[in-house]
Amino acid sequence: MIFRKATFSDVEDILKLINDYAEQGLMLARARNTLYEGLREFILAEEDGKVVGVAALHLVWDELAEIRALAVHSSKIKSGVGRKIVDMLTDEARELGVKTLFALTYQPGFFAKLDFKEVPKESVPHKMWKECINCPKFPNCDEIAMVKEL
């Protein structure tokens, strides 16, 4: 298995992986244009030429970043792919000087295993909500906020 930065040729596979889960209500959907705009943020896992895992590190504000769009192909769940991707993004965050890393998720148990702590959404910096206004679930967010201090 290869872990690497995403490229333009990966966008359609990333879109399918993420939006397949979104159709099941397990994560938020992403639009193709947002994947292109944020392509540099993504790390993916590739096996036999297929994208089997993906996530992005999105810088939000001074020393604040988000792990977003984490998706692992159903055949690779519990294989360590998601953990490896989050670990790589966490290392990148540390290198950039990020002090607070967060995720908004429907899978808090996964992030808890990686030392993220569940926190009330109201306790996180307002800057992290800047993109929420574009979400179809706004203002009734049902994601769980998880935070990790680095």
C-alpha positions in Angstrom: 0.0 0.0 0.0 1.2 3.5 -0.9 0.4 6.6 1.1 0.9 9.8 -0.9 -0.4 13.3 -1.7 -3.4 13.4 -4.0 -3.1 14.5 -7.6 -5.6 15.8 -10.2 -6.0 12.2 -11.5 -7.3 11.1 -8.1 -10.2 13.6 -7.8 -12.9 11.3 -9.3 -11.9 8.4 -7.1 -11.8 10.6 -4.0 -15.2 12.1 -4.9 -16.8 8.6 -5.3 -15.3 7.3 -2.0 -16.5 10.3 0.0 -19.9 10.6 -1.6 -20.7 6.9 -1.3 -20.4 7.3 2.4 -22.3 10.6 2.3 -25.2 8.8 0.6 -25.4 6.5 3.6 -25.5 9.5 6.0 -22.0 8.6 7.4 -20.3 11.8 6.4 -20.9 15.0 4.6 -20.8 15.1 0.8 -18.2 17.0 -1.1 -18.6 18.9 -4.4 -16.1 18.2 -7.1 -15.0 21.8 -7.2 -14.1 21.8 -3.5 -11.9 18.8 -4.0 -10.1 20.5 -6.8 -9.7 23.7 -4.8 -8.3 21.8 -1.8 -6.4 19.1 -3.6 -3.1 20.0 -1.9 -4.6 19.2 1.5 -5.3 15.5 0.8 -3.3 12.4 1.6 -4.5 9.1 0.2 -3.9 5.4 0.4 -3.6 3.6 -2.8 -3.5 -0.2 -3.3 -3.3 -1.9 -6.7 -3.9 1.5 -8.4 -7.1 2.2 -6.5 -7.8 4.9 -3.9 -8.7 3.0 -0.7 -8.5 5.9 1.8 -8.3 9.6 2.0 -8.4 12.6 4.3 -7.3 16.3 4.3 -5.6 18.7 6.6 -7.3 22.0 6.3 -5.6 25.1 8.0 -8.3 27.2 9.6 -6.6 29.9 11.6 -3.5 30.6 13.6 -2.3 27.3 15.0 -5.7 25.7 14.3 -6.4 23.0 11.7 -9.0 20.4 10.8 -8.8 16.8 9.7 -11.6 16.6 7.2 -13.1 14.3 4.6 -11.7 11.1 6.1 -13.0 8.1 4.2 -11.7 4.5 4.0 -13.0 1.9 1.5 -15.2 -0.6 3.2 -12.8 -3.4 2.3 -10.1 -1.6 4.3 -12.0 -0.6 7.5 -10.1 -1.7 10.6 -6.9 -2.3 8.6 -5.1 0.7 9.9 -5.5 2.8 6.7 -7.5 5.6 8.4 -5.1 5.7 11.4 -2.1 5.9 9.2 -3.6 8.8 7.2 -4.6 10.7 10.3 -1.1 10.1 11.8 0.5 11.5 8.6 -1.8 14.5 8.7 -1.1 15.0 12.4 2.7 14.9 11.7 2.2 17.5 8.9 0.2 19.7 11.3 3.0 19.5 13.9 5.6 20.5 11.3 3.4 23.5 10.4 3.2 24.6 14.0 -0.5 23.6 14.6 -1.3 23.5 18.3 -5.0 22.5 18.0 -6.3 19.9 15.6 -10.0 19.1 15.3 -12.4 17.0 13.4 -16.2 17.2 13.0 -17.3 13.7 12.7 -20.0 11.0 12.9 -17.4 8.5 14.0 -16.1 9.8 17.4 -14.9 6.4 18.5 -12.3 6.3 15.8 -10.9 9.7 16.7 -11.0 8.9 20.4 -8.6 6.0 19.7 -6.2 8.6 18.3 -6.3 10.7 21.4 -8.9 13.2 20.2 -11.3 14.3 22.9 -15.0 15.0 22.4 -15.9 18.6 23.3 -19.1 20.6 23.1 -19.3 22.4 19.8 -19.9 25.6 21.6 -16.4 25.4 23.2 -14.4 25.3 20.0 -13.1 28.5 18.3 -15.7 30.3 16.2 -13.2 30.4 13.3 -13.7 26.7 12.8 -17.3 27.2 11.8 -16.6 29.6 8.9 -17.5 27.1 6.3 -20.5 25.7 8.1 -22.8 28.3 6.6 -22.4 26.4 3.2 -23.4 23.1 4.8 -26.9 21.7 4.0 -27.3 20.8 7.7 -26.6 24.4 8.9 -27.6 25.5 11.5 -28.6 22.1 12.8 -25.2 20.5 12.8 -25.3 16.9 14.1 -21.6 16.2 13.8 -19.5 15.7 16.9 -16.5 18.0 17.6 -13.3 16.2 18.5 -10.1 18.1 19.5 -6.5 17.0 19.9 -3.9 19.4 21.4 -0.5 18.9 19.8 
